[in-house]
Amino acid sequence: MNDASAVKSATAIPFDAAKLDAILDRAGIDALIVSSKHNIQYLLGGYRFFFFEHFDAIGVGRYTPLLVYQRGHVERTRYIGNGMERYEKDLGVLWSPDFVSSALYGPKAMAAAVEHLKKSGMGAKTIGVERAFLGADAEEVLRKEMPGGRIVDALVALEDLRAVKSPQELQYLREASEKVVDSMLAVMAGHGPGTSTRALADAMRLEEIERGLEFDYCLVTAGASLNRAPSDRLIWGEGDPLTLDSGGNIKGYIGDVCRMAIHGEPDAELIDLLGTVEEIQQASRKPIRAGARGGDIYDAVDGLLRRSPHGNLLEFVAHGMGLISHEAPRLTDKGPIPYPADAVDKPLEAGMVLSIETTLPHPKRGYIKLEDTLAVTADGWEAFGDHGRGWNRGGTAA
């Protein structure tokens, strides 16, 4: 096969431009300068420059790709990247009509973005940026070179664009979730009493990589300890409960689930504790469907949490997930990750994906938790990686 036959056309726009325009119109934003890795990936149809996949520091600065989008003018989209990304452009990977490959650090990349906006008459318009993902050196150039422009944060607008997943995105999330659970079951079965939590976390990394996942993290507890950091000093012993809470991704889309195991047989109290967690998890699913109020998920479990004898210990969280682990829809402002609960009274939409987790950090029996991933459908929900939910037995394959 010659090089010409390997080059593919990249003319298709990989996101809903009309939806983005409507979101920007409501927010009063005329143009975007996108700088986060995940949002650039989304707007470029899954593209991440392979050279900087796992780092961005280089030389005396930071690799700072930018994507410039003007409301109502998708044909003017400019992607500003590194010189080596010309190779990707030659292969037809980048759909962006305008491509600048001479930038590396933030200031030069931003200068190319500003030049593009000025040529389009956007000098005095409202420009949306991602302040949490834009370096100070790049933002300084933007404010200096566009003194008439109004600079606002567009992070929430971009999250709203990503909230409803495409069939391909749902497939990535389904596959990632299933493979993370499969990895957990293999680690649980493959390790006997006396294994350290660090060894278990290391084994999770290898199992996820073996299944084609990018390993993200593994939070792990053993016995009565509530310490979730992998350690050589924390040991999974006979009769001890084990919690594996791990994330692995496919093309950036995260499988984030939690499952339990034990060496031997769980006693009546442990069965009751996990049963309490499972009852809450299942109750939370009942109201989920397209059109349902987002806050109904919390309402469905409120009575169970209040009536439980473990109510002072139980923690329940439901949140959106996809390219990042907490994204739209945002259903609570009281969870471990702070953000406004701006989707409580909004309807769920088919294609939204939720992570639902119930935790019972028991002072004597340890960390009891389940975390599940559900996609909203027209008439209900679909759970991804929904196996291994009970007390899995450890060491059965050791």
C-alpha positions in Angstrom: 0.0 0.0 0.0 1.5 3.4 -1.0 1.3 6.6 1.2 -1.4 8.1 -1.0 -3.8 5.2 -0.5 -3.3 5.4 3.3 -4.3 9.0 3.5 -8.0 9.4 4.4 -10.3 12.4 3.9 -11.1 14.3 7.1 -13.8 16.6 5.9 -16.6 15.4 8.3 -17.2 17.6 11.3 -17.1 15.2 14.3 -19.4 17.2 16.7 -22.8 18.8 16.5 -21.9 22.4 15.4 -25.5 23.6 15.5 -25.8 22.4 19.1 -22.5 24.2 20.0 -23.7 27.4 18.3 -26.9 27.3 20.3 -25.0 26.8 23.5 -22.6 29.7 22.7 -25.5 31.9 21.7 -27.3 31.3 25.1 -24.0 32.1 26.9 -23.3 35.2 24.8 -20.0 33.8 23.5 -18.9 34.8 20.0 -15.8 32.6 19.7 -13.9 29.9 21.6 -10.2 29.4 22.2 -10.1 25.8 23.5 -7.0 24.6 25.4 -7.9 21.5 27.5 -6.7 18.1 26.2 -10.1 16.5 26.6 -12.1 19.3 24.8 -9.6 19.5 21.9 -9.9 15.8 21.6 -13.7 16.0 21.5 -13.8 18.8 18.9 -11.2 17.0 16.7 -13.1 13.8 16.7 -10.9 11.8 19.2 -7.6 13.2 18.2 -4.7 13.5 20.7 -1.2 14.1 19.4 0.6 10.9 20.2 3.9 12.5 21.1 2.3 14.4 24.0 -0.2 11.8 25.1 1.3 11.4 28.6 3.2 14.7 29.2 3.1 18.3 28.0 6.3 19.8 29.6 9.1 20.3 27.1 12.1 22.7 26.8 11.3 25.8 28.9 7.6 25.7 28.6 4.5 23.6 27.9 3.0 22.1 24.8 -0.1 24.2 24.3 -2.4 23.2 21.4 -5.3 25.6 20.8 -8.5 25.2 18.8 -10.3 28.4 17.7 -14.0 28.2 16.9 -16.2 31.0 15.8 -20.0 30.8 16.5 -21.9 30.1 13.3 -18.7 29.6 11.2 -17.4 26.1 11.7 -15.6 26.5 8.3 -13.3 29.0 10.0 -12.1 26.6 12.7 -8.3 26.8 13.3 -6.2 24.2 15.1 -2.8 25.4 16.3 -0.4 22.6 17.2 3.2 21.4 17.1 5.3 21.1 14.0 5.3 17.3 14.1 1.5 17.4 13.9 1.9 18.1 10.2 2.4 14.4 9.8 -1.1 13.8 11.2 -2.5 16.5 8.9 -0.9 14.7 5.9 -2.6 11.5 7.0 -6.0 13.1 6.9 -6.5 12.8 10.7 -7.2 16.5 11.4 -10.5 17.8 9.9 -9.9 21.5 10.9 -9.9 23.6 7.7 -7.2 25.9 9.0 -4.1 24.4 10.6 -1.0 26.1 12.1 1.8 23.8 13.0 4.6 26.3 14.0 3.5 26.8 17.6 4.8 25.0 20.6 4.6 27.1 23.8 1.5 29.0 24.9 2.4 32.6 23.9 3.1 31.7 20.2 0.1 29.5 20.0 -2.1 32.3 21.4 -0.6 34.8 19.0 -1.8 32.6 16.2 -5.2 32.4 17.7 -5.5 36.1 18.1 -4.3 36.8 14.6 -7.0 34.4 13.3 -9.7 36.1 15.3 -8.6 39.6 14.3 -8.7 38.7 10.6 -12.3 37.6 11.1 -13.3 40.9 12.8 -13.6 39.4 16.3 -11.4 41.9 18.1 -14.2 43.5 20.2 -16.3 40.3 20.7 -16.8 38.0 23.6 -14.2 35.3 23.7 -14.7 32.1 25.7 -11.6 30.3 27.2 -11.1 27.5 29.6 -9.4 29.4 32.5 -8.6 26.2 34.4 -6.7 24.9 31.4 -5.1 28.0 30.0 -1.5 29.0 31.0 -0.9 32.4 32.4 1.6 33.2 29.7 -0.9 32.4 27.0 -3.8 34.4 28.7 -1.4 37.3 29.0 -1.0 37.5 25.3 -4.7 37.2 24.7 -5.5 40.1 27.0 -2.7 42.3 25.7 -3.5 41.7 22.0 -7.3 41.9 22.3 -7.9 44.8 24.7 -11.4 45.4 23.2 -12.5 41.8 23.7 -14.4 40.5 26.6 -12.8 37.3 28.0 -15.2 34.8 29.8 -15.0 31.2 31.0 -16.5 28.7 28.6 -15.7 25.5 30.5 -19.4 24.8 31.4 -20.5 25.6 27.8 -18.1 22.9 26.5 -19.3 20.4 29.1 -22.9 20.9 28.1 -21.8 20.1 24.5 -20.3 16.8 25.6 -23.1 15.8 28.0 -25.0 13.6 25.5 -22.7 10.8 24.2 -22.7 9.5 20.6 -23.1 5.8 20.0 -19.3 5.5 19.5 -18.7 7.3 22.8 -21.2 5.0 24.6 -19.4 2.0 23.1 -16.0 3.2 24.5 -17.6 3.7 27.9 -19.3 0.3 27.9 -16.1 -1.5 26.8 -13.9 0.4 29.4 -16.3 -0.4 32.2 -16.6 -4.1 31.3 -12.8 -4.4 31.1 -12.2 -2.7 34.4 -14.6 -5.1 36.1 -13.0 -8.1 34.4 -9.6 -6.9 35.5 -10.8 -6.6 39.1 -12.2 -10.1 39.1 -8.9 -11.5 37.8 -6.9 -9.6 40.4 -9.2 -10.7 43.2 -9.2 -14.4 42.2 -5.5 -14.4 41.5 -4.2 -13.2 44.9 -4.3 -15.0 48.2 -4.1 -13.9 51.8 -1.0 -11.9 52.6 -1.0 -9.8 49.5 -0.2 -6.1 50.0 -2.6 -3.4 48.6 0.3 -2.1 46.5 0.7 -5.5 44.8 -3.0 -5.5 44.1 -2.9 -2.1 42.6 0.1 -3.0 40.5 -1.7 -6.1 39.3 -4.7 -4.0 38.4 -2.5 -1.9 36.2 -1.2 -5.0 34.3 -4.6 -6.5 33.9 -6.1 -3.3 32.5 -3.2 -2.9 30.1 -3.5 -6.5 29.0 -7.1 -5.8 28.1 -6.2 -2.8 26.0 -7.0 -0.1 28.6 -5.0 2.9 29.6 -4.6 2.5 33.3 -5.6 5.6 35.3 -5.6 4.7 39.0 -6.6 2.1 41.6 -7.9 3.1 45.0 -7.7 0.0 47.3 -8.6 -0.9 50.8 -8.1 -4.1 52.8 -9.5 -5.2 56.2 -10.7 -2.5 58.6 -8.4 0.2 57.2 -10.0 3.1 55.5 -6.8 4.1 53.8 -7.2 3.9 50.0 -3.6 4.5 49.0 -1.7 1.4 47.8 0.9 0.4 50.4 3.3 -2.3 51.1 2.3 -2.1 54.8 -1.5 -2.7 54.3 -2.2 -6.5 53.8 -5.3 -8.3 52.5 -5.7 -11.1 55.1 -8.0 -14.1 55.6 -11.5 -12.9 56.2 -10.7 -9.3 55.3 -12.9 -7.3 52.9 -11.2 -5.8 49.9 -12.3 -2.8 47.9 -10.9 -2.2 44.4 -12.0 1.2 42.9 -10.2 1.7 39.6 -10.4 3.7 36.5 -9.1 2.7 33.0 -9.9 4.4 29.8 -10.3 3.7 26.1 -9.6 6.6 23.8 -9.9 8.8 26.9 -13.3 7.5 27.9 -13.2 6.3 31.5 -14.4 3.0 33.0 -14.7 3.9 36.7 -16.3 1.2 38.9 -15.8 -0.3 42.3 -16.2 -3.9 43.4 -15.7 -6.0 46.6 -14.0 -9.2 47.5 -13.1 -11.3 50.6 -10.9 -14.2 51.5 -13.1 -17.0 52.7 -16.8 -16.4 53.4 -18.4 -13.1 54.5 -20.1 -13.2 57.8 -23.7 -12.0 58.4 -22.6 -8.4 59.2 -20.6 -8.1 56.0 -23.4 -9.5 54.0 -25.8 -6.9 55.5 -23.4 -4.0 55.0 -22.9 -4.8 51.3 -26.6 -5.5 51.0 -27.4 -2.0 52.3 -25.1 -0.5 49.7 -26.6 -2.6 46.9 -30.1 -1.7 47.9 -29.3 2.0 47.6 -27.6 1.5 44.3 -30.6 -0.3 42.8 -33.1 2.2 44.2 -31.2 5.0 42.5 -31.7 3.4 39.1 -35.5 3.3 39.3 -36.2 6.9 38.2 -33.6 7.0 35.5 -34.9 7.6 32.0 -34.9 10.3 29.4 -37.1 13.2 30.5 -36.9 12.4 34.2 -35.7 15.2 36.5 -32.0 14.8 37.4 -32.6 15.3 41.1 -35.1 12.4 41.2 -32.1 10.1 41.5 -31.2 11.6 44.9 -34.8 11.7 45.9 -35.1 7.9 45.2 -32.5 7.1 47.8 -33.1 9.8 50.4 -35.5 7.7 52.5 -33.1 4.7 52.5 -30.2 6.9 53.6 -32.2 8.5 56.4 -33.8 5.2 57.7 -30.6 3.1 57.6 -28.9 2.4 60.9 -25.7 3.3 59.1 -27.1 6.6 57.9 -24.4 8.6 59.6 -21.8 6.7 57.7 -23.3 6.3 54.2 -22.2 8.5 51.3 -24.1 8.6 48.0 -23.0 10.4 44.9 -24.4 10.5 41.3 -22.5 12.4 38.7 -21.9 12.6 35.0 -18.9 11.0 33.4 -17.2 10.5 30.1 -13.9 12.0 29.1 -13.5 13.2 32.7 -14.7 11.5 35.8 -17.0 14.3 37.0 -18.8 16.1 34.1 -22.3 17.1 33.0 -24.9 16.5 34.2 -24.0 18.0 37.6 -26.5 16.7 40.1 -25.2 17.7 43.5 -23.2 20.5 45.1 -22.5 18.4 48.2 -20.3 15.7 46.7 -16.5 15.2 47.1 -15.8 17.3 44.0 -17.2 20.8 44.3 -19.3 22.3 41.5 -22.8 23.8 41.2 -25.8 21.4 41.1 -27.1 23.1 37.9 -28.8 20.0 36.5 -31.0 19.0 39.5 -34.2 20.4 38.0 -33.3 19.7 34.3 -34.4 16.6 32.4 -32.0 13.7 31.8 -31.4 13.1 28.1 -30.9 9.8 26.3 -27.1 9.3 25.9 -26.1 10.9 29.1 -23.8 8.7 31.2 -23.9 8.6 35.0 -21.5 7.2 37.6 -23.5 6.2 40.7 -21.6 5.3 43.9 -22.6 4.4 47.5 -19.9 4.2 50.2 -20.1 2.9 53.7 -16.8 3.5 55.5 -17.4 1.3 58.6 -15.0 2.0 61.5 -14.7 -1.7 62.3 -15.4 -3.7 59.1 -13.7 -1.4 56.6 -14.6 0.4 53.4 -17.7 -1.1 51.7 -18.5 0.4 48.3 -20.1 -0.2 44.9 -19.8 2.2 42.0 -21.6 1.7 38.7 -21.9 3.3 35.3 -25.3 3.7 33.6 -26.3 5.3 30.3 -29.7 7.0 30.2 -32.0 5.6 27.5 -35.3 6.7 26.1 -37.3 4.4 28.5 -34.8 3.7 31.3 -31.1 2.9 31.6 -28.4 0.5 30.5 -25.7 -0.5 33.0 -22.1 -1.0 31.7 -19.9 -3.6 33.4 -22.7 -4.6 35.8 -21.2 -8.0 36.9 -19.2 -8.9 40.0 -21.5 -6.9 42.3 -21.5 -9.2 45.3 -18.8 -10.7 47.6 -16.3 -12.0 45.1 -13.9 -14.7 46.6 -10.3 -14.0 46.7 -7.5 -16.4 45.9 -9.6 -18.9 44.0 -7.2 -18.9 41.0 -4.0 -18.3 43.1 
